[in-house]
């Protein structure tokens, strides 16, 4: 959620330990956890009321459909098959000409 690595987390905890002190650090951690939980709940409510979840799901489904359509319409797979077949025929023809000499 916040994209914090382990080094940053250790630094934040060390600073909090120095600033708050060892006695009050558990209280501050609990209060911070409650605040984060409250913010997550608010965001969930916001997403539900605005219909953001359904919109995101629809957009993802549309993206998947478009990706599949582009993949199906891409002629490179068929071109590779035709190229391989042509190269095989050319090799066989060269071999037949070489054997005929």
Protein Blocks (a to p, Z undefined) as FASTA:
>chain_A
ZZpafklmmmmmmmmmmmnopklmmmmmmmmmmmmmmmmmmmmmmmmmnommmmmmmmmm
mmmmmmmmmmmmpmklmmmmmmmmmmmmmmmmmmmmmmmZZ
